[in-house]
Amino acid sequence: MSSARIYQPAKDPSQSGLARTKQWILEFDRTEPRETDPLMGWTSSGDMLQQVKLEFDTREDAVAYATRAGLSYRVEEPQKPVMRKGLSYSDNFKFNRTAPWTH
């Protein structure tokens, strides 16, 4: 019996959009370790489930699939994004600043 991880991917830090962050991913855990090829130095594994990622619209769909397939699974809840306070450059030069502006 294989195990799986169900999660919602985080936002790509180099992009400002939220594409590909709404779906839930079911990813299988490794069942055998990776091996290093002595000649080329490439890593390989005989575990083909390592390459499979299934996408679902909701967490409930992913959990339902895992229970139907007889997989042991764990659900990782997504972290809430931190909302940044909007500041403008002109705020550095306001007359009524609470702290002195220094370079």
TANOR-V273721 format. One record per backbone hydrogen bond with DSSP energy under -0.5 kcal/mol. NH is the residue of the N-H (numbers start at 1). CO is the residue of the C=O. If there is no record, write none. Layout:
NH,CO  NH,CO
This chain:
4,72  5,27  6,74  7,5  7,25  8,76  9,7  9,23  15,12  21,18  24,56  25,7  26,54  27,5  27,25  28,49  28,52  29,3  35,44  37,42  41,37  44,35  48,46  50,47  51,48  52,49  54,26  56,24  62,58  63,59  64,60  65,61  66,62  67,63  68,64  69,65  70,66  70,67  71,66  72,2  74,4  76,6  76,74  77,75  83,81  84,82  87,85  91,88  92,89  93,90  94,91  97,94  102,100
